Amino acid sequence: MRYLSSSCQLLCALTLALLVSACATQTPEQRARGEIFDPYENTNRSIHAFNRGVDKAVFRPASKGYVAIVPAPVVTGFSNFAENLSYPGQTLDYLLQGNPREAGIAAGRFLLNTTYGLAGFFDPASEMNIPRVDTNFGETLHVWGFGEGAYVELPLYGPSTTRDAVGVVTNAITNPLGFGIVRPVENVGVYAEVLRRMGDRGNFSDTVDSILYGSADSYAQARLIYLQNRRFELADSGSGSTLDLYADPYAESDTGTDVYDDPYEDPYAQ
């Protein structure tokens, strides 16, 4: 019954995302002009304001307290634990992408860190020079040919696209180690991910604060950084680095050209 319920929820999520994507599609002309594809900007800004308020009132102070009180090795251990829980799902995603090598690496890291790393709190795989891997169902959809869709900001999650939002929901539902529908106590993956995000928020507090509270338009800044980094990540581009979080994305170089490539330009166009 639980598996059936999970499957039904997954089907509903995918169907909803496809319907949303069908209703809001960027034309080739808009993409060629480098326009921002954000048809839900008013709603996104409202969600961004909500997320920003939650961060300022709850998540930011809790995260700073977390990294200040909890010893750094313990914070790292919880982050390792959360990462380790994601490897079964990553193994499946790599197989769906037709990438058996990375699937084997993800499976190997999970088995090694779970057994010799005390359920993943330690990372003996990295000590043995087994590379880290990172993928998700959003990348699987990209490999299958689905476009990124419209930009969206998810409540309590942050920047995303319609394609990646489907990936977030799918990974959460299909990971047997990460999400319990019936009993909240089974949501070990959710709790671990919250601790991981608290560790990241606390350790990189200055960087995040500069985006959320130091920029003239935190929504536009977060959107720009997310889209550029995500597109570089998916394109596996070696032609440029990710965006400097402190730099002005609209600045010009000494030659009069933009410092950064247009983040809304189609990176896959020939």
Summary of the structure (lengths in Angstrom):
residues: 270
radius of gyration: 19.5
end to end distance: 47.7
largest distance: 63.1
contacts: 761
relative contact order: 0.13
helix: 61%
strand: 4%
